Amino acid sequence: MAAIPPAPIRRAPIRRAAVRWAPWALALAACAAPLSAQEQEPAGAVRLGLTYEPGYVPGMVIVPVSAATGLDPLAEAVGEILRTDLDYSDRFDIIELPDTVSLSGPQNYALWNQLGAVWLVTSEVSFAPGTQTPILRVGLHDVVYGNLANVQAFSLPEPGADDFRMAIHRVSDQIVSWATGGQRGIAATRIALRRKDGAGSSHILLIDSDGHNPRRLSGGGQNVFSPAYSRDGMRLAYTIQDETGHFALVEANLITGSRRTVASGTLLMSPAYATDGRLAYAEGVGGGSRILFEGAELLTEGRGRALNPSFSPDGAWFAYEAAPADEPQIYVRRISGGPARRISIYVRREDTNAAGPTWSPNGDRIAYAALSNSRWQIFTVNPDGTDRRMLTRRGESEDPSWAPDGRHIVFASRDAQGSAIWILDTATGRARLLTAGRLDGLPDWSPPLPPGS
C-alpha cells in the first residue's frame, strides 16, 4: 500500500482467544461424526491441539457481488467462492452483514468501522465492453483510513469451464496479498492424496483446497502411493505397485496429461522434488532403503532405512526419516554431504518413533508425525531441533504437508469414525475437514498453481 498521511489511531485489535482443550472436550472432538466436504460450514470448524496464543485478526466485511443485467447467478457463485476462500485463509474475522445495513450510495466507512471491520471487499461482475466475456472487478477498502486501497479487474472463464473456480481462487489470493502486504494465499492450490477403493486398489485424487473439484488422476486395478507435487505445480510424481508387487516411479505432467516412468524396481517409495527441481526418491536395497536423485546420485547410503526426503527452501538441506536402530526418527543433513543431525526426540525402548518430515516453504519449521502415548500425532520443530510443538491430539494423525503460505498443514487422521483429511492453521489452531467418509491418506499440498493447470 502506498504511504498514507497520519490518520486516527486504529481501535483495539480483535483477538481470537487461546484454545485450551479439557480432556472431555478432546474426547468429544475425537468422537464427532465426520462431515463430507460439501456439508461443512466455516462456523463448524474445530480446534485441534493444546494451546494457541491469541493473535491479531483484522475484521473483514465482504459485501454481496453486484451484477450487470443477466449476471446475477454468476455474481452469486463468485461471491460464495470469494467468501469461503477468505474465511479459509484464517487471516480475517469475517463479519456478517446486518440486514439493516444499506449498500447503496457511497461507502459509509464510519459504519463499517463501527461494525469492527478493518477491511471491506466490494466487487461486481459485468461484460467486457463489446463482448460476452465476464469481468470481475474487485476493490479492497481500508476502512480505518477510509479509502480504496486496491482495485483490479479480472477476466473470468465461463461458469461451466473446468478452470472457473480456480480463476476465482486466484482473485481471493490477490485480496489476501493486498491485505497482508504480499503474503501468500492458499486458495489457488490443490491437494493430491491417495484414495483406496473398495476392491483393494487405490488411485490418486486431486482436489481444490476448499474441498471442491475432485479429479481422479490414475486408474484402479493397482496400488498407488505418495503423490508429490513439483515446485512449479505442473508435475506430480508417485509410485505404483502392480499385481505382482513390482514398483514403478511415475511422473505425470498435469498440463499435457503425458506420463513417464522414472524408475522401476522391487521397492520404490516417497518421491519428493528438490528446490532446484530434481526428483528424489527412496529405493529398497539390501533389506533397507536409501535416498537418491533421479540419475543415481546418492543422498544417503549405508545400512538401515532412509526414506521420505523433504528439502529446505534454500536448497542446502534435506530432512528425512531414518531408522539406524530400527526405531525411525527425523534427521537433517546437507545435500552436499556431511553428518546427519537428529531433530526428533528419541528415548531408547520407548514409543518415540517419528516419520514423514515436511519442510515449511518459509524454511523456519519442519512438521512430522510422531508417537505420543502410543498414538501418531503431528508435531513441528525448528530445523535445529528446538522448540518442539505438538499440534494435534485427535485420533491418529500423520502424513503432514505444508501449504505454500507456511502456516497451514494438511494431514491424514483416523479415529473410531473412520479416516479423514484435515487442514490445520498452525497460527490459530483452527481446523476443517477436506474429505471424510473415505479411505484417504498421504496428502501433498501443491504450490500456487499456474493458469491452465
Summary of the structure (lengths in Angstrom):
residues: 453
radius of gyration: 23.3
end to end distance: 30.2
largest distance: 74.8
contacts: 1436
relative contact order: 0.12
helix: 12%
strand: 40%
